[in-house]
Amino acid sequence: MDHKKMGDDIVRLVGGEANINGLVHCATRLRFDLKDSKKAERETLEKHDGIITVVESGGQFQVVIGSNVAHVYAEIMKNRDFGGDSSSSAESTGEKTSLLSKVFEIISGSFSPLIPAMAGSGMLKALLTVLTMLGWMSDTSDTYLILSAAGNAVFYFLPIFLGITLGMKLKANPYVAGVIGAALMEPSFTGLMDKGSDVSFLGIPVVMMNYSASVFPIFISISIYAVLDKLLKKIILKDLQLFLVPMIALMIMVPLSAMAFGPFGTTVGDWISSGVTWLIGVSGILSGVVLGGFMTFMVVFGLHWGFTPITIQNIGVGGDPIEAMAAAAVFAQIGVAFGIFLKAKKNKTLRTLAGSTSLTGLLAGVTEPIVYGLILRYKRVIPIVVIAGAIGGAINGHFGVKMTAYVFHNIFAIPVYTPTVVYVIAIACSFAVAAVLTVMFGYESKSKDTVSETNESVSTSAESTPAELSVVLETKTTEIKKEQIYSPLTGKAVALNTINDPAFSTGAMGKGLAIVPEIGEVVAPVDGVVTSLFPTGHAIGLTTNAGTEILIHVGINTVALKGKHFSPVVQEGDIVRQGDLLIQFDIDKIKEAGYETVTPVIVTLTQQEVDVFETTQEQVQKNDVLLTLVV
């Protein structure tokens, strides 16, 4: 993979450098803060080789790449400096967003840059736990203490790191924000704790607390500091701002944090943690069912960020039950992927994807490729991942399993969960149930699973003539079925590999043909239902009565026309008969705008499980047989 080219393509497709306020990345995705997300060519991005999917969540435009994300990010940032000090795209464009969305955006934007450090540190702590359990290292040895310091540092000094990332997110000076967090950790300040209740500032009593690994106090303090920073810059002369603004901000914010924001934030955090603990105590099973069963979809919508501050707070006081229950969802996802790997015996591409993502999930705890590449693609497995996750979550919830260090949920992190044996049973149940149910019930519709598992596929080339096809069909068993796709256009038929769009020409989107249209009308190539109609009207997806998915994409990059020159006459959900009019478009005006009108007609869902035979006609009329599918 050419990471530089991919990075350049992504920057261009999200609207160019001018449309990017900020960019960070996590384990699997680039997280853009765009000025206007409508400028991003989402459809083209999703088709790009190497991109799993695109998600808009928590105020971020997220491009999911997988394990290569760090390399792509590095290439993007080589000659650019987007940084993380960006305002929200909603603020930049004047769009209205809910308070809850803004809160999630701030939380996710603050924690995202820290996740690699937190996950790496957590895994180091897990490794040390294993080494001491096996007796290979003493927890009093110098080596252990040095490595333990490396594993504990990011959590102990979390107020400093969060101060910096929050400052960036809220467009305040991130290093002054970091100093505010550091002041609460400074030895002179922490030494005051020995005085007990006899601590004051200008005669005002100060309640001393330990702020290591705390979250809520620094969130409150830096949110107030961001407002103060803007105010000071308005009233202080520019020539004096360099030292006066940070000096006054520190003089005000550090005492206020110590006297008010810190204790208040700590109290709020304790209340929330106690509330969650109480809820779990009322019904650990119910809590586990909800978190284990539905955490997969909370992650998709970015709602999981709301738990992160609570998780960190809980870990600081002995352990977090939330992530322990949520871990069941991760192993349910891995189980689904493994089940698809076992089930997709004849689909080599899907089998490879399922196998590789299963290993990535087990070894690294990274499951976005499973969620976006398999679960959301094959919706039949959604109930399976919910059921399997709920079972494991209920076990962990009932027995009070807790996570004692921040880690990605993978097999190497098992030692940080307690009681460990119960946790292993829970995740094993989630994995096994998901895998078994996927094998039993399949990942596609029943008819497609039956065909793919019981019928031989016809081995022949795309260039086979109709006569050759007839011979092949006659030599096969009567179980072999075929389906015909008729031409939706009148024009010249051309091979996919000749068109100027890698998503189609490489076969990544599926098998089929392209047509250079002579009449601006698209008709239904099959009897079926309209399952997707792009808002711009340039592309339409249909599902045949036999369950095959067809994509018709009028022109190359015509999404940029934003619907101009296209007039759909159907809607999503409409039932159509072969030959019904679907879309009208103006060929001449599309060409005048500088776009090619060549139209790929693609078989998507069954592309690896059927043989697709193309017509040998150079000129096709609408309603001529264009493709023949054999299973």
C-alpha positions in Angstrom: 0.0 0.0 0.0 1.3 3.5 -1.0 0.6 5.3 2.3 1.6 8.7 0.9 -0.7 8.5 -2.1 -3.5 7.2 0.2 -2.9 10.1 2.6 -3.0 12.7 -0.2 -6.2 11.1 -1.6 -7.9 11.2 1.7 -7.0 14.9 2.3 -8.3 15.8 -1.1 -11.5 13.8 -0.6 -12.4 15.3 2.7 -12.4 18.7 1.1 -8.7 19.6 0.9 -6.4 21.2 3.5 -8.5 24.3 3.7 -11.4 22.3 5.0 -9.5 20.6 7.8 -9.4 22.2 11.3 -7.6 19.3 13.0 -6.6 15.7 12.7 -5.7 13.0 15.2 -5.8 9.2 14.9 -6.5 6.3 17.2 -5.8 2.6 16.7 -7.8 2.2 13.5 -9.1 5.5 12.2 -8.2 9.1 11.2 -10.4 11.5 13.1 -10.9 14.7 11.1 -12.4 17.9 12.5 -13.7 19.5 9.3 -15.0 23.0 8.8 -17.7 21.7 6.6 -18.3 17.9 6.5 -20.6 18.3 3.5 -17.6 19.1 1.3 -16.2 15.6 2.0 -16.8 13.0 -0.8 -17.9 10.3 1.6 -19.0 7.9 -1.2 -15.7 8.1 -3.0 -13.8 7.7 0.3 -15.7 4.5 1.1 -14.8 3.1 -2.3 -11.1 3.9 -1.9 -8.9 0.9 -1.7 -7.6 0.5 1.9 -10.5 2.4 3.5 -12.9 0.2 5.4 -15.7 2.8 6.0 -16.4 6.4 6.9 -18.2 7.3 10.1 -19.5 10.7 11.3 -19.7 10.6 15.1 -19.0 12.8 18.1 -18.5 15.8 15.9 -15.7 14.1 14.0 -15.4 12.8 10.4 -13.7 9.5 10.9 -12.0 7.5 8.1 -11.6 3.9 9.2 -8.4 2.4 7.8 -7.3 -0.4 10.2 -3.8 -1.3 11.3 -2.1 1.0 8.7 -3.6 4.2 10.1 -0.4 5.4 11.9 1.5 5.2 8.6 -1.1 7.0 6.6 -1.4 9.7 9.4 2.4 10.1 9.4 2.4 10.7 5.6 -0.4 13.2 5.9 1.3 15.2 8.6 4.8 15.2 7.0 4.3 18.6 5.3 1.2 19.7 7.0 0.3 20.9 10.5 -3.4 20.4 11.3 -2.7 19.6 14.9 -5.5 19.0 17.3 -6.2 22.6 18.4 -9.3 22.9 16.4 -12.8 24.1 17.0 -15.6 21.9 16.1 -16.8 21.7 12.6 -20.2 22.7 13.7 -18.9 25.9 15.2 -16.9 26.7 12.0 -19.9 26.3 9.8 -22.5 27.7 12.1 -24.4 24.4 12.3 -26.4 23.8 15.4 -25.5 20.7 17.5 -26.9 19.4 20.7 -25.2 19.9 24.0 -24.7 16.2 24.3 -23.0 16.0 20.9 -20.7 18.8 22.0 -19.8 17.1 25.2 -19.0 13.8 23.4 -17.0 15.7 20.9 -14.9 17.3 23.6 -14.4 14.0 25.4 -13.5 12.1 22.3 -11.2 14.8 21.0 -9.4 15.0 24.4 -8.9 11.2 24.9 -8.2 10.2 21.3 -4.6 11.4 21.2 -3.9 9.7 24.6 -5.4 6.2 23.7 -2.2 4.8 22.2 -0.2 5.8 25.3 -2.9 4.6 27.7 -3.4 1.3 25.9 0.4 0.6 25.6 0.8 1.4 29.3 -2.1 -0.8 30.3 -0.7 -3.7 28.3 2.7 -3.2 30.0 1.0 -3.4 33.4 -0.7 -6.6 32.2 2.6 -8.1 31.1 4.1 -7.2 34.5 1.2 -9.0 36.2 1.8 -12.1 34.2 5.6 -12.1 34.9 5.0 -11.8 38.7 2.3 -14.4 38.7 4.7 -16.9 37.0 7.5 -16.0 39.4 9.7 -14.7 36.7 10.0 -11.3 38.2 9.7 -9.9 41.8 7.5 -7.0 42.4 10.2 -5.5 44.6 13.0 -5.7 42.0 14.5 -2.6 40.5 13.6 -3.9 37.0 9.9 -4.3 38.0 9.8 -0.8 39.6 11.3 0.9 36.5 8.9 -0.9 34.2 6.0 -0.3 36.6 6.8 3.5 36.5 6.6 3.3 32.7 3.2 1.6 32.9 1.8 3.9 35.6 3.0 7.3 34.4 0.3 8.2 31.9 -2.4 7.4 34.5 -0.7 9.1 37.4 -0.1 12.3 35.5 -3.4 12.1 33.5 -4.4 15.6 34.7 -1.4 17.0 32.9 -1.9 15.1 29.6 -5.7 15.8 29.6 -4.9 19.5 30.3 -2.9 19.7 27.1 -5.3 17.8 24.9 -8.3 19.7 26.3 -6.5 23.0 25.8 -6.0 22.0 22.1 -9.6 21.0 21.8 -11.0 24.2 23.3 -8.5 26.5 21.5 -6.8 27.7 24.6 -3.0 27.5 25.2 -2.5 23.8 25.6 0.7 24.1 27.6 -0.7 26.6 30.1 -3.6 24.1 30.5 -1.1 21.4 31.1 0.6 23.5 33.7 -2.7 23.9 35.6 -3.0 20.1 35.7 0.7 19.8 36.7 0.2 22.3 39.6 -2.2 19.9 41.2 0.6 17.2 41.1 3.5 19.4 42.1 5.3 18.2 45.3 4.8 21.5 47.1 1.1 21.2 46.5 0.7 17.5 47.3 2.9 18.1 50.4 0.1 20.2 51.9 -2.0 17.1 52.2 0.1 16.2 55.3 -1.4 19.3 57.0 -4.9 17.7 56.8 -7.7 20.3 57.1 -5.4 23.1 58.1 -4.8 24.5 54.6 -5.9 27.8 53.3 -5.4 30.3 50.5 -5.6 34.0 51.4 -7.5 32.8 54.5 -10.0 30.7 52.5 -10.0 27.0 53.5 -8.7 24.6 50.8 -9.9 21.0 50.8 -6.8 18.9 49.8 -7.3 15.9 47.6 -5.2 13.5 45.5 -5.7 14.4 41.9 -3.5 11.7 40.3 -5.4 9.7 37.7 -8.4 12.1 38.1 -10.5 13.2 35.1 -13.5 15.4 36.1 -11.6 18.1 38.0 -9.3 18.9 35.1 -12.3 18.8 32.6 -14.0 21.5 34.7 -10.9 23.6 35.3 -9.7 23.7 31.7 -13.2 24.4 30.4 -13.3 27.5 32.7 -9.7 28.4 31.7 -10.6 28.3 28.0 -13.2 31.0 28.7 -10.8 33.0 30.8 -8.0 32.8 28.2 -10.3 34.3 25.5 -11.4 37.1 27.9 -7.9 38.0 28.9 -6.8 38.2 25.3 -9.6 40.7 24.7 -8.7 43.1 27.5 -4.9 42.9 27.6 -2.7 44.7 25.1 -1.3 42.5 22.5 2.3 43.4 23.3 1.9 42.2 26.9 -0.2 39.1 26.2 2.9 36.8 25.9 3.5 36.7 29.6 0.5 38.5 31.2 -2.2 36.2 29.9 -0.6 32.9 31.1 0.6 34.6 34.4 -2.9 35.9 35.3 -4.5 32.7 34.1 -2.3 30.6 36.4 -2.8 32.9 39.3 -6.5 32.6 39.0 -7.0 29.0 37.8 -4.6 27.1 40.1 -6.1 28.4 43.4 -9.7 28.1 42.0 -8.9 24.6 40.9 -7.6 23.7 44.4 -10.4 25.5 46.3 -13.5 24.8 44.1 -13.2 23.1 40.7 -11.0 20.2 41.9 -13.1 19.2 44.9 -16.3 19.8 43.0 -15.1 17.7 40.0 -13.9 15.0 42.3 -17.2 14.9 44.1 -19.1 14.8 40.8 -16.9 12.0 39.6 -17.4 10.1 42.8 -21.2 10.5 42.5 -21.3 9.3 39.0 -19.1 6.3 39.8 -21.2 5.5 42.8 -24.3 5.8 40.8 -23.0 3.4 38.1 -21.8 1.0 40.8 -25.2 1.2 42.5 -27.0 0.5 39.2 -24.7 -2.5 38.7 -25.3 -3.6 42.2 -29.1 -3.5 41.7 -28.8 -5.9 38.8 -25.4 -6.9 37.5 -27.0 -9.2 35.1 -29.2 -6.5 33.5 -26.3 -4.1 33.3 -24.1 -6.7 31.7 -26.8 -7.6 29.2 -27.2 -3.9 28.1 -23.4 -3.1 28.0 -22.3 -6.4 26.6 -25.1 -6.6 24.1 -25.2 -3.1 22.8 -21.7 -1.7 23.3 -20.9 -2.6 19.7 -23.4 0.0 18.5 -22.5 2.5 21.2 -19.0 2.5 19.6 -20.5 3.0 16.1 -22.3 6.1 17.2 -19.5 7.4 19.5 -21.6 7.0 22.7 -18.9 5.0 24.4 -16.9 8.1 25.0 -19.4 9.0 27.7 -18.1 6.1 29.8 -14.4 6.9 29.4 -14.1 9.5 32.3 -16.1 7.1 34.5 -13.8 4.2 33.6 -10.7 6.1 34.4 -12.2 7.3 37.7 -13.1 3.8 38.6 -9.7 2.3 37.8 -8.1 4.9 40.1 -10.1 3.6 43.0 -9.7 -0.1 42.5 -11.3 -1.2 39.3 -13.9 -0.6 36.6 -16.9 -2.9 36.0 -18.2 -1.1 32.9 -15.3 -2.0 30.6 -15.3 -5.6 32.0 -18.9 -6.0 30.9 -18.3 -4.2 27.6 -15.3 -6.5 26.9 -17.9 -9.3 26.1 -19.0 -7.3 23.1 -15.5 -7.3 21.7 -15.2 -11.1 22.0 -18.7 -11.5 20.5 -17.5 -9.5 17.5 -14.4 -11.7 17.2 -16.6 -14.8 17.5 -18.8 -13.6 14.6 -15.7 -13.0 12.4 -14.4 -16.5 13.3 -17.8 -18.0 12.5 -17.8 -16.3 9.1 -14.2 -17.6 8.5 -15.5 -21.2 9.1 -18.7 -20.7 7.1 -17.3 -18.9 4.0 -15.5 -22.0 2.7 -15.9 -21.0 -1.0 -15.5 -17.2 -0.6 -11.7 -16.9 -0.4 -11.7 -13.1 -0.2 -14.3 -13.0 2.6 -12.6 -15.9 4.4 -9.2 -14.0 4.3 -10.9 -10.9 5.7 -12.7 -12.7 8.5 -9.6 -14.7 9.4 -7.2 -11.7 9.6 -9.7 -9.5 11.5 -10.3 -12.4 14.0 -6.6 -12.5 14.7 -6.3 -8.7 15.0 -9.2 -8.7 17.4 -7.8 -11.5 19.6 -4.2 -10.3 19.7 -4.7 -6.5 19.7 -8.3 -5.9 20.7 -8.9 -3.9 17.5 -12.3 -4.8 16.1 -13.3 -1.9 13.9 -12.5 -3.9 10.7 -14.9 -6.6 12.0 -17.7 -4.1 12.9 -17.5 -2.1 9.7 -16.3 -4.8 7.3 -18.4 -7.7 8.4 -21.1 -7.0 11.0 -22.6 -3.9 9.4 -22.2 -5.5 6.0 -23.9 -8.8 6.9 -26.8 -7.6 9.0 -27.9 -11.1 9.6 -25.2 -11.4 12.3 -26.3 -8.3 14.3 -28.7 -10.3 16.5 -25.9 -12.8 17.0 -23.4 -10.2 18.3 -26.0 -8.8 20.6 -27.0 -12.2 22.1 -23.4 -13.4 22.5 -22.2 -10.1 24.0 -25.2 -10.0 26.4 -24.4 -13.5 27.7 -20.8 -12.6 28.5 -21.7 -9.2 29.9 -24.3 -10.8 32.2 -21.7 -13.2 33.6 -19.2 -10.4 34.2 -21.9 -8.2 35.7 -23.3 -10.8 38.0 -19.9 -11.8 39.4 -18.6 -8.2 39.7 -15.7 -8.6 37.3 -13.5 -5.4 37.1 -10.8 -4.1 34.9 -7.9 -2.8 36.9 -5.8 -1.1 34.2 -6.8 0.7 31.0 -6.2 -1.8 28.1 -7.6 -2.8 24.8 -9.7 -6.0 25.3 -7.6 -8.8 24.0 -6.2 -12.1 25.2 -3.0 -10.6 26.5 -4.9 -8.2 28.7 -6.7 -11.0 30.6 -4.6 -10.7 33.8 -5.8 -7.1 34.5 -9.4 -8.4 35.0 -10.4 -9.7 38.4 -11.7 -12.3 39.2 -9.7 -13.6 36.2 -11.3 -17.1 36.0 -14.8 -15.7 35.7 -13.7 -13.2 33.1 -12.2 -15.9 31.0 -15.4 -17.9 31.2 -17.4 -14.9 30.2 -15.4 -13.9 27.1 -15.1 -17.5 26.1 -18.9 -17.9 26.2 -19.3 -14.7 24.1 -16.8 -15.9 21.6 -18.1 -19.4 21.4 -21.8 -18.5 21.2 -21.1 -15.9 18.4 -19.0 -18.4 16.4 -21.5 -21.3 16.8 -24.6 -19.2 15.9 -22.9 -17.7 12.9 -22.0 -21.2 11.6 -25.5 -22.5 12.4 -27.5 -19.6 10.9 -25.0 -18.1 8.5 -24.2 -14.5 7.7 -26.4 -13.9 4.7 -30.0 -14.8 3.8 -31.0 -18.5 4.2 -31.3 -19.0 0.5 -27.9 -17.6 -0.2 -26.2 -19.6 2.5 -27.8 -22.8 1.2 -26.7 -22.1 -2.3 -23.1 -21.2 -1.3 -22.7 -24.3 0.8 -24.4 -27.0 -1.3 -23.8 -26.0 -4.9 -20.6 -26.2 -6.9 -19.7 -22.9 -8.6 -19.1 -23.0 -12.4 -15.4 -22.6 -13.2 -15.1 -20.5 -16.3 -13.8 -17.2 -17.5 -15.6 -13.9 -17.9 -15.0 -14.2 -21.6 -16.9 -17.4 -22.1 -19.4 -17.4 -25.0 -23.1 -18.2 -24.5 -22.5 -21.6 -26.3 -19.7 -22.4 -23.9 -21.9 -21.4 -21.0 -24.6 -23.7 -22.2 -22.2 -26.7 -22.3 -21.0 -26.0 -18.8 -24.6 -25.7 -17.5 -25.6 -29.0 -19.1 -22.7 -30.8 -17.5 -23.6 -29.6 -14.0 -26.2 -31.0 -11.6 -29.8 -29.8 -11.6 -29.1 -28.0 -8.4 -27.2 -25.3 -10.3 -29.3 -22.1 -10.6 -28.8 -19.0 -12.8 -30.1 -15.5 -12.7 -30.1 -13.0 -15.5 -29.4 -9.3 -15.1 -30.8 -7.2 -18.0 -29.2 -4.0 -19.3 -30.5 -0.9 -17.5 -29.2 1.4 -20.4 -28.9 1.6 -24.1 -25.3 2.1 -25.3 -21.9 0.5 -25.7 -20.8 -2.2 -23.4 -17.2 -2.0 -22.1 -15.1 -4.0 -19.7 -14.9 -2.7 -16.1 -11.1 -2.7 -16.2 -11.1 0.0 -19.0 -12.9 2.7 -16.9 -11.2 5.5 -15.1 -12.1 4.6 -11.5 -10.0 2.1 -9.5 -12.9 1.2 -7.2 -14.7 -0.3 -10.2 -11.8 -1.1 -12.6 -10.0 -3.3 -10.1 -13.1 -5.3 -9.3 -13.1 -4.1 -5.7 -16.7 -3.2 -5.8 -17.8 -6.4 -7.6 -18.1 -8.0 -11.0 -20.1 -6.7 -13.9 -19.9 -4.5 -17.0 -19.9 -0.8 -17.8 -22.1 0.9 -20.4 -21.4 4.2 -22.2 -25.0 5.4 -22.4 -26.6 6.9 -25.5 -30.0 7.6 -23.9 -30.3 9.3 -20.5 -32.6 6.8 -18.9 -31.8 4.0 -16.4 -34.4 1.2 -16.2 -34.7 -1.6 -13.7 -32.4 -4.5 -14.7 -34.3 -7.0 -12.5 -37.5 -7.5 -10.6 -36.8 -6.5 -7.0 -36.7 -3.6 -4.6 -34.9 -0.3 -4.5 -32.6 -0.7 -1.4 -30.5 2.5 -1.8 -30.9 5.7 -3.7 -28.1 8.2 -3.3 -29.4 11.7 -2.5 -27.6 13.1 -5.5 -29.5 10.7 -7.8 -26.4 9.5 -9.6 -26.4 5.9 -8.2 -29.0 3.4 -7.2 -28.9 0.0 -5.5 -31.4 -2.8 -6.1 -31.9 -6.2 -4.6 -33.4 -8.9 -6.8 -36.1 -11.3 -5.6 -33.4 -13.9 -5.4 -31.4 -11.7 -3.0 -28.7 -10.5 -5.3 -27.6 -6.8 -4.9 -27.0 -4.7 -8.0 -25.4 -1.3 -8.1 -25.8 1.1 -11.0 -23.5 4.1 -10.9 -24.1 6.7 -13.6 -20.8 8.4 -14.5 -17.4 8.7 -12.9 -17.1 11.1 -9.8 -20.6 12.5 -10.7 -21.3 12.7 -7.0 -19.6 16.1 -7.3 -22.5 17.4 -9.3 -24.6 17.2 -6.1 -27.7 16.0 -8.0 -27.5 18.4 -10.9 -28.7 16.8 -14.2 -30.2 13.8 -12.4 -33.9 13.1 -11.8 -34.8 9.9 -9.9 -38.4 8.7 -10.4 -38.3 6.1 -7.6 -37.6 6.1 -3.9 -35.9 3.7 -1.5 -38.2 0.8 -0.7 -40.1 0.9 -4.0 -40.8 -2.4 -5.6 -39.9 -2.4 -9.3 -40.4 -4.7 -12.3 -37.7 -5.2 -14.8 -37.8 -2.4 -17.4 -39.4 0.2 -15.0 -37.9 3.7 -15.3 -35.6 4.5 -12.4 -33.5 7.6 -13.2 -33.4 10.2 -16.0 -30.2 12.1 -16.6 -28.9 14.7 -19.1 -25.9 13.2 -20.9 -24.8 16.4 -22.6 -24.9 18.6 -19.6 -22.9 16.0 -17.5 -20.3 15.9 -20.2 -20.2 19.7 -20.4 -19.5 19.8 -16.7 -16.4 17.7 -17.4 -17.6 14.3 -16.2 -17.6 10.9 -18.0 -21.0 9.2 -18.3 -19.7 5.6 -18.5 -21.9 3.6 -16.1 -20.7 0.5 -14.2 -23.4 -2.1 -13.5 -22.1 -4.2 -10.6 -23.1 -7.4 -8.8 -22.0 -6.5 -5.3 -23.3 -8.9 -2.5 -22.6 -12.2 -4.3 -19.5 -11.2 -6.2 -17.3 -13.9 -4.7 -19.9 -16.7 -4.5 -21.2 -16.8 -8.0 -19.8 -16.8 -11.5 -20.7 -13.8 -13.6 -20.9 -14.2 -17.3 -20.9 -11.0 -19.4 -22.7 -10.4 -22.7 -20.5 -10.6 -25.8 -22.5 -7.8 -27.5 -20.7 -4.5 -28.0 -24.0 -2.6 -28.4 -26.7 -3.3 -25.9 -30.3 -2.1 -25.7 -32.1 -1.6 -22.5 -33.8 -4.9 -21.5 -31.1 -7.0 -23.3 -29.5 -9.7 -21.2 -26.3 -8.1 -19.8 -25.1 -10.5 -17.1 -25.8 -14.1 -16.3 -25.2 -15.3 -12.7 -24.6 -19.0 -12.0 -24.5 -20.6 -8.5 
